[in-house]
Amino acid sequence: MTKTLAATRALRSLTALLTAHVVSQTGNVVTLFAVPFYVLSTGGTGIEVGTAAFFATAPVIIGGPLGGVVVDRIGYRRASILADLISGATVLAIPVVALTIGLPFWGLLALVFLSGLLDTPGQTARRVLLPAFSADAHVRLERSVGFLDGAERLSRLLGAPLGGLLIAGVGPLNALFVNAGTFALSAIITWLFVTRPVVAERMPDATDPPARTGYWSELAEGFRFVTREPLLRAVVLLVLVTNVFDAARGSSLLPLYAHDSLGGAAAFGVLVAVMGGGALLGTVVFGFFAHRLPRRVTFSVCFALAGGPSLFAFAAGLPFVWLIAATALSGVAAGAINPILGTVELERVPEGMRARVFGLINAGAWAGVPAGALLGGIGADTVGLQTSFFIIGVLYVAVTLLPLGIPVFREMEPPPNPQPAPAV
């Protein structure tokens, strides 16, 4: 196979991989809308909304590290397909059970938990495929990581209005049928159009298994790698704290604020879409200038802007148009965060360990998300929505500016002599 043909095939696979990610994540955004508004439609309280969000995010902590070893073993392409199919089946069970025999609250929590259990391994599998496809297609790694993050931002831009319209038009349960369909479509796209990389990196495959030392040994090996990397430890701790705040805001406070003050799911959809659209724009712009910017300063400043303006706008109870403007600003700033983190992690983690290490990193970073979602609901029912937004805003800005003064974050900068890549 000629280099030109290999590059063309890799670029086609990379495009299909990003497309599958958009489709799958769009369905997840619909679920983000459907579950809390279904709980509210049954007379649920803010604490019950937070509890549902807790069970939706807790699987990341379990499925990330435990599923990462399986992903490394069975192959990244196969893992992505299986994760989509199983997640789609469990999501489909929610409206089917609710519309036939009835779905008690505990049953909803169980199905929401199961639907998210393989979601993170599937996303990890797609992410780990990036370096090989990028090298084969002659695309800078920073740019391909930005493309993947941009795909996720695009899914929010598409899924937010879709979720709002579906819930307003056909109800939250019927909206979940759409989510199940997106998982199936994502699996089909990956199966038909994503091939194994050709020459850049040796990707694991069940037909060519590497030497194995046992499931728990491999998991422990990944854990030791993370704990021995000071920068990775610092990143996990920082993102763990900010994810607590983000979960309280996005999973509990925003749906409740939209329900109480903005007219319901449609306004919530607009805000999520604006955040996603701004982040998509920020990711695209950052992708063209990433290799010229200092990573640490860009990361810290953009992180602070990603939370502060929008949180303080809600705390002040500003008119809806100002909420949109503040959310857009935060979205644009957020577009630079994940591409920086993703590039740093791919540079520092060996290829054969990436799925399990990324699963552990995600589990650590998301460990506080279930509690954050629950605390958001508790805060809304105790101190009130606007006070909760203000407290989170102050803490968010303070925490995200810490990398400017912590020496270990200087290691985020690229290696002194990075492997040259064609500027695509």
Secondary structure, 3 states (H helix, E strand, C coil): CCHHHHHHHHHHHHHHHHHHHHHHHHHHHHHHHHHHHHHHHCCCCHHHHHHHHHHHHHHHHHHHHHHHHHHHHHEHHHHHHHHHHHHHHHHHHHHHHHHHCCCCHHHHHHHHHHHHHCHHHHHHHHHHCHHHHHHHHCCCHHHHHHHHHHHHHHHHHHHHHHHHHHHHHHCHHHHHHHHHHHHHHHHHHHHHHCCCCCCCCCCCECCCCCCCCCHHHHHHHHHHHHHCCHHHHHHHHHHHHHHHHHHHHHHHHHHHHHHHHHCCHHHHHHHHHHHHHHHHHHHHHHHHHHHHCCHHHHHHHHHHHHHHHHHHHHHCCCCHHHHHHHHHHHHHHHCCHHHHHHHHHHHHCCHHHHHHHHHHHHHHHHCCHHHHHHHHHHHHHHCCHHHHHHHHHHHHHHHHCHHHCCHHHHHHCCCCCCCCCCCC
